[in-house]
Amino acid sequence: MDNIAGKKPALTWAVHLSVGLLVLLWVIPTLGLLVSSFRSGDQIVSSGWWDALFTQEQQMAPIRIEGEEVARDGAFVIEGRLFTAEGVAVSAWGTSSREPTAFEPGATADLGDGQTVTVQADGAYVLTSATTTEGTRLPRIFTTAATPPEFTTNNYNTVLFSPMAGQSIFQAFMNTATVAIPATIIPILVAAFAAYALAWMEFPGRALLIAAIVGLLVVPLQLALIPLLQIHNAIGIGKGYLGIWLAHTGFGLPLAIYLLRNYMVGLPRDIIENAKVDGATDFQIFTKIILPLSFPALASFAIFQFLWTWNDLLVALVFLGTSNDQQVLTGNIVNLMGSRGGDWEILSASAFVSIAVPLVVFFSMQRFLVRGLLAGSVK
């Protein structure tokens, strides 16, 4: 009675809950990064992204009084506003960092030497002095205020079009695309031909080649970086796009060939044999039958390879360099973390720009991912 139709076993529920938890662990930080990329730096520092839609009570940065001095009723008066944004409501203020909440809105503070200052709830202030304030250092106002939700696209304008750390993110974005797109297409083209040969063509040493490819899957990438760079330098393609394309191709080929070969082996033999009986060549069989049927496996490898090359930093540093005209997104963001580590709004916008394209690629092709990964696992 434990396997009654319509009753799911406990293991199924556990799997569903685990998958749901993993999805939440991935989606929540991504959503937080997206929301933070549209917030101002002050709001990011003062509150979490989950409070972005609510009014925030926060201690504002100190603002020094400034304005045109006017003589009025035997005194010198300076009037102005602390905030340019609408909707900011002051709840407390002060004239010293030791007592930033000493006064309520509308109260008047005595600054000594015949000077007083009054700050209203909307941020309007009036400084009154018995003597002229020209040439003197005016006081700073510390405020605690309720600020309404604020969203802006200025972060993305700064990230994409303003040079930071010697280079704009947009230039690094184009450099990364220049690396990732060919480095994804070239291995697929080479691996598809090799996989077809290993799956359907008989020749001596085929089993040894398959074993060698499986062995290459466990070779650490770091072991081959320096020897491969020396070879590239010897033939004149050391630091450049051609060198990094070939490097990514070499590192990605073992997985590509293994994945595609397993998929092609599982295709119906009758189709290939019938095509040969009808006089089709191996090239015609490959291009007109095998490739269309192998699209799920091709798409699944394309996802992995594109994500790997887009997010790569180590290979790009070794084979491309760190010059501003060739730096990739990951390298640029690392530089930003060093030069603008306190500008969280800039870093969050830059990080989301770097993951936007992989997200689009993954979600547009993810329906092929499972079909390609399961290739050859079930006969």
SULVENDA-V257379 format. One record per residue. N is the residue number from 1. RES is the residue in one letter. SS is DSSP state (a for helix, b for strand, c for the rest). PHI is phi in whole degrees, 0 to 359 (NA if undefined). Layout:
n=N res=RES ss=SS phi=PHI
n=N res=RES ss=SS phi=PHI
//
This chain:
n=1 res=M ss=c phi=NA
n=2 res=D ss=c phi=288
n=3 res=N ss=c phi=250
n=4 res=I ss=c phi=298
n=5 res=A ss=c phi=302
n=6 res=G ss=c phi=93
n=7 res=K ss=c phi=256
n=8 res=K ss=c phi=276
n=9 res=P ss=c phi=293
n=10 res=A ss=a phi=299
n=11 res=L ss=a phi=296
n=12 res=T ss=a phi=297
n=13 res=W ss=a phi=296
n=14 res=A ss=a phi=296
n=15 res=V ss=a phi=296
n=16 res=H ss=a phi=298
n=17 res=L ss=a phi=294
n=18 res=S ss=a phi=294
n=19 res=V ss=a phi=296
n=20 res=G ss=a phi=299
n=21 res=L ss=a phi=295
n=22 res=L ss=a phi=296
n=23 res=V ss=a phi=297
n=24 res=L ss=a phi=297
n=25 res=L ss=a phi=297
n=26 res=W ss=a phi=270
n=27 res=V ss=a phi=286
n=28 res=I ss=a phi=299
n=29 res=P ss=a phi=298
n=30 res=T ss=a phi=295
n=31 res=L ss=a phi=297
n=32 res=G ss=a phi=298
n=33 res=L ss=a phi=295
n=34 res=L ss=a phi=297
n=35 res=V ss=a phi=297
n=36 res=S ss=a phi=296
n=37 res=S ss=c phi=292
n=38 res=F ss=c phi=255
n=39 res=R ss=b phi=260
n=40 res=S ss=c phi=281
n=41 res=G ss=a phi=297
n=42 res=D ss=a phi=297
n=43 res=Q ss=a phi=288
n=44 res=I ss=a phi=296
n=45 res=V ss=a phi=290
n=46 res=S ss=a phi=273
n=47 res=S ss=c phi=207
n=48 res=G ss=c phi=283
n=49 res=W ss=a phi=295
n=50 res=W ss=a phi=290
n=51 res=D ss=a phi=261
n=52 res=A ss=c phi=295
n=53 res=L ss=c phi=269
n=54 res=F ss=c phi=243
n=55 res=T ss=c phi=293
n=56 res=Q ss=b phi=250
n=57 res=E ss=b phi=264
n=58 res=Q ss=b phi=213
n=59 res=Q ss=b phi=275
n=60 res=M ss=c phi=277
n=61 res=A ss=c phi=295
n=62 res=P ss=c phi=298
n=63 res=I ss=b phi=238
n=64 res=R ss=b phi=275
n=65 res=I ss=c phi=295
n=66 res=E ss=c phi=209
n=67 res=G ss=c phi=151
n=68 res=E ss=c phi=274
n=69 res=E ss=c phi=281
n=70 res=V ss=b phi=231
n=71 res=A ss=b phi=278
n=72 res=R ss=b phi=208
n=73 res=D ss=c phi=54
n=74 res=G ss=c phi=78
n=75 res=A ss=b phi=227
n=76 res=F ss=b phi=251
n=77 res=V ss=b phi=237
n=78 res=I ss=b phi=236
n=79 res=E ss=b phi=240
n=80 res=G ss=b phi=181
n=81 res=R ss=b phi=231
n=82 res=L ss=c phi=283
n=83 res=F ss=c phi=235
n=84 res=T ss=c phi=270
n=85 res=A ss=c phi=285
n=86 res=E ss=c phi=275
n=87 res=G ss=c phi=89
n=88 res=V ss=c phi=279
n=89 res=A ss=b phi=241
n=90 res=V ss=b phi=283
n=91 res=S ss=b phi=255
n=92 res=A ss=b phi=199
n=93 res=W ss=b phi=206
n=94 res=G ss=b phi=201
n=95 res=T ss=c phi=247
n=96 res=S ss=b phi=221
n=97 res=S ss=c phi=291
n=98 res=R ss=c phi=282
n=99 res=E ss=b phi=225
n=100 res=P ss=c phi=287
n=101 res=T ss=c phi=237
n=102 res=A ss=c phi=288
n=103 res=F ss=b phi=234
n=104 res=E ss=c phi=268
n=105 res=P ss=c phi=301
n=106 res=G ss=c phi=92
n=107 res=A ss=c phi=283
n=108 res=T ss=b phi=247
n=109 res=A ss=b phi=257
n=110 res=D ss=b phi=270
n=111 res=L ss=b phi=267
n=112 res=G ss=b phi=86
n=113 res=D ss=c phi=56
n=114 res=G ss=c phi=79
n=115 res=Q ss=b phi=252
n=116 res=T ss=b phi=224
n=117 res=V ss=b phi=220
n=118 res=T ss=b phi=236
n=119 res=V ss=b phi=237
n=120 res=Q ss=c phi=269
n=121 res=A ss=c phi=295
n=122 res=D ss=c phi=273
n=123 res=G ss=c phi=92
n=124 res=A ss=b phi=286
n=125 res=Y ss=b phi=230
n=126 res=V ss=b phi=225
n=127 res=L ss=b phi=257
n=128 res=T ss=b phi=243
n=129 res=S ss=b phi=226
n=130 res=A ss=c phi=287
n=131 res=T ss=c phi=236
n=132 res=T ss=c phi=297
n=133 res=T ss=c phi=258
n=134 res=E ss=c phi=296
n=135 res=G ss=c phi=81
n=136 res=T ss=c phi=253
n=137 res=R ss=c phi=273
n=138 res=L ss=c phi=281
n=139 res=P ss=c phi=288
n=140 res=R ss=b phi=260
n=141 res=I ss=b phi=246
n=142 res=F ss=b phi=259
n=143 res=T ss=b phi=229
n=144 res=T ss=b phi=245
n=145 res=A ss=b phi=222
n=146 res=A ss=b phi=268
n=147 res=T ss=b phi=250
n=148 res=P ss=c phi=288
n=149 res=P ss=c phi=304
n=150 res=E ss=c phi=226
n=151 res=F ss=b phi=235
n=152 res=T ss=c phi=212
n=153 res=T ss=c phi=260
n=154 res=N ss=a phi=297
n=155 res=N ss=a phi=300
n=156 res=Y ss=a phi=288
n=157 res=N ss=a phi=298
n=158 res=T ss=a phi=294
n=159 res=V ss=a phi=293
n=160 res=L ss=a phi=277
n=161 res=F ss=a phi=236
n=162 res=S ss=c phi=257
n=163 res=P ss=c phi=298
n=164 res=M ss=b phi=229
n=165 res=A ss=c phi=54
n=166 res=G ss=c phi=88
n=167 res=Q ss=b phi=202
n=168 res=S ss=c phi=278
n=169 res=I ss=a phi=297
n=170 res=F ss=a phi=298
n=171 res=Q ss=a phi=295
n=172 res=A ss=a phi=295
n=173 res=F ss=a phi=299
n=174 res=M ss=a phi=294
n=175 res=N ss=a phi=297
n=176 res=T ss=a phi=295
n=177 res=A ss=a phi=296
n=178 res=T ss=a phi=298
n=179 res=V ss=a phi=280
n=180 res=A ss=a phi=287
n=181 res=I ss=a phi=293
n=182 res=P ss=a phi=296
n=183 res=A ss=a phi=290
n=184 res=T ss=a phi=265
n=185 res=I ss=a phi=288
n=186 res=I ss=a phi=299
n=187 res=P ss=a phi=299
n=188 res=I ss=a phi=295
n=189 res=L ss=a phi=298
n=190 res=V ss=a phi=293
n=191 res=A ss=a phi=293
n=192 res=A ss=a phi=297
n=193 res=F ss=a phi=297
n=194 res=A ss=a phi=295
n=195 res=A ss=a phi=295
n=196 res=Y ss=a phi=296
n=197 res=A ss=a phi=297
n=198 res=L ss=a phi=288
n=199 res=A ss=a phi=270
n=200 res=W ss=a phi=231
n=201 res=M ss=c phi=250
n=202 res=E ss=c phi=266
n=203 res=F ss=c phi=201
n=204 res=P ss=c phi=296
n=205 res=G ss=c phi=83
n=206 res=R ss=a phi=296
n=207 res=A ss=a phi=297
n=208 res=L ss=a phi=295
n=209 res=L ss=a phi=297
n=210 res=I ss=a phi=297
n=211 res=A ss=a phi=297
n=212 res=A ss=a phi=296
n=213 res=I ss=a phi=296
n=214 res=V ss=a phi=297
n=215 res=G ss=a phi=295
n=216 res=L ss=a phi=292
n=217 res=L ss=c phi=296
n=218 res=V ss=c phi=259
n=219 res=V ss=c phi=284
n=220 res=P ss=c phi=296
n=221 res=L ss=a phi=301
n=222 res=Q ss=a phi=296
n=223 res=L ss=a phi=292
n=224 res=A ss=a phi=263
n=225 res=L ss=a phi=298
n=226 res=I ss=a phi=291
n=227 res=P ss=a phi=302
n=228 res=L ss=a phi=292
n=229 res=L ss=a phi=296
n=230 res=Q ss=a phi=297
n=231 res=I ss=a phi=295
n=232 res=H ss=a phi=298
n=233 res=N ss=a phi=296
n=234 res=A ss=a phi=292
n=235 res=I ss=a phi=260
n=236 res=G ss=c phi=90
n=237 res=I ss=c phi=235
n=238 res=G ss=c phi=299
n=239 res=K ss=c phi=251
n=240 res=G ss=c phi=175
n=241 res=Y ss=a phi=293
n=242 res=L ss=a phi=299
n=243 res=G ss=a phi=296
n=244 res=I ss=a phi=286
n=245 res=W ss=a phi=298
n=246 res=L ss=a phi=293
n=247 res=A ss=a phi=295
n=248 res=H ss=a phi=296
n=249 res=T ss=a phi=297
n=250 res=G ss=a phi=296
n=251 res=F ss=a phi=287
n=252 res=G ss=a phi=266
n=253 res=L ss=a phi=297
n=254 res=P ss=a phi=303
n=255 res=L ss=a phi=295
n=256 res=A ss=a phi=297
n=257 res=I ss=a phi=295
n=258 res=Y ss=a phi=298
n=259 res=L ss=a phi=294
n=260 res=L ss=a phi=290
n=261 res=R ss=a phi=297
n=262 res=N ss=a phi=298
n=263 res=Y ss=a phi=290
n=264 res=M ss=a phi=293
n=265 res=V ss=a phi=298
n=266 res=G ss=c phi=278
n=267 res=L ss=c phi=289
n=268 res=P ss=c phi=301
n=269 res=R ss=a phi=292
n=270 res=D ss=a phi=300
n=271 res=I ss=a phi=296
n=272 res=I ss=a phi=293
n=273 res=E ss=a phi=295
n=274 res=N ss=a phi=296
n=275 res=A ss=a phi=294
n=276 res=K ss=a phi=293
n=277 res=V ss=a phi=298
n=278 res=D ss=c phi=283
n=279 res=G ss=c phi=95
n=280 res=A ss=c phi=286
n=281 res=T ss=c phi=278
n=282 res=D ss=a phi=299
n=283 res=F ss=a phi=294
n=284 res=Q ss=a phi=293
n=285 res=I ss=a phi=298
n=286 res=F ss=a phi=295
n=287 res=T ss=a phi=282
n=288 res=K ss=a phi=260
n=289 res=I ss=a phi=240
n=290 res=I ss=a phi=293
n=291 res=L ss=a phi=299
n=292 res=P ss=a phi=300
n=293 res=L ss=a phi=287
n=294 res=S ss=c phi=264
n=295 res=F ss=a phi=302
n=296 res=P ss=a phi=302
n=297 res=A ss=a phi=291
n=298 res=L ss=a phi=298
n=299 res=A ss=a phi=292
n=300 res=S ss=a phi=295
n=301 res=F ss=a phi=292
n=302 res=A ss=a phi=301
n=303 res=I ss=a phi=298
n=304 res=F ss=a phi=298
n=305 res=Q ss=a phi=293
n=306 res=F ss=a phi=294
n=307 res=L ss=a phi=298
n=308 res=W ss=a phi=294
n=309 res=T ss=a phi=288
n=310 res=W ss=a phi=292
n=311 res=N ss=c phi=267
n=312 res=D ss=c phi=289
n=313 res=L ss=c phi=237
n=314 res=L ss=a phi=298
n=315 res=V ss=a phi=297
n=316 res=A ss=a phi=295
n=317 res=L ss=a phi=295
n=318 res=V ss=a phi=282
n=319 res=F ss=a phi=257
n=320 res=L ss=c phi=243
n=321 res=G ss=c phi=98
n=322 res=T ss=c phi=240
n=323 res=S ss=c phi=293
n=324 res=N ss=c phi=298
n=325 res=D ss=c phi=278
n=326 res=Q ss=c phi=232
n=327 res=Q ss=c phi=291
n=328 res=V ss=c phi=268
n=329 res=L ss=a phi=300
n=330 res=T ss=a phi=298
n=331 res=G ss=a phi=294
n=332 res=N ss=a phi=294
n=333 res=I ss=a phi=293
n=334 res=V ss=a phi=300
n=335 res=N ss=a phi=296
n=336 res=L ss=a phi=297
n=337 res=M ss=a phi=296
n=338 res=G ss=a phi=276
n=339 res=S ss=a phi=269
n=340 res=R ss=c phi=227
n=341 res=G ss=c phi=298
n=342 res=G ss=c phi=269
n=343 res=D ss=c phi=272
n=344 res=W ss=a phi=294
n=345 res=E ss=a phi=294
n=346 res=I ss=a phi=289
n=347 res=L ss=a phi=293
n=348 res=S ss=a phi=292
n=349 res=A ss=a phi=295
n=350 res=S ss=a phi=296
n=351 res=A ss=a phi=296
n=352 res=F ss=a phi=289
n=353 res=V ss=a phi=300
n=354 res=S ss=a phi=291
n=355 res=I ss=a phi=260
n=356 res=A ss=a phi=297
n=357 res=V ss=a phi=293
n=358 res=P ss=a phi=302
n=359 res=L ss=a phi=297
n=360 res=V ss=a phi=297
n=361 res=V ss=a phi=297
n=362 res=F ss=a phi=294
n=363 res=F ss=a phi=289
n=364 res=S ss=a phi=282
n=365 res=M ss=a phi=238
n=366 res=Q ss=a phi=294
n=367 res=R ss=a phi=294
n=368 res=F ss=a phi=269
n=369 res=L ss=a phi=295
n=370 res=V ss=a phi=295
n=371 res=R ss=a phi=298
n=372 res=G ss=a phi=286
n=373 res=L ss=a phi=290
n=374 res=L ss=c phi=275
n=375 res=A ss=c phi=300
n=376 res=G ss=c phi=79
n=377 res=S ss=c phi=279
n=378 res=V ss=c phi=234
n=379 res=K ss=c phi=253
//
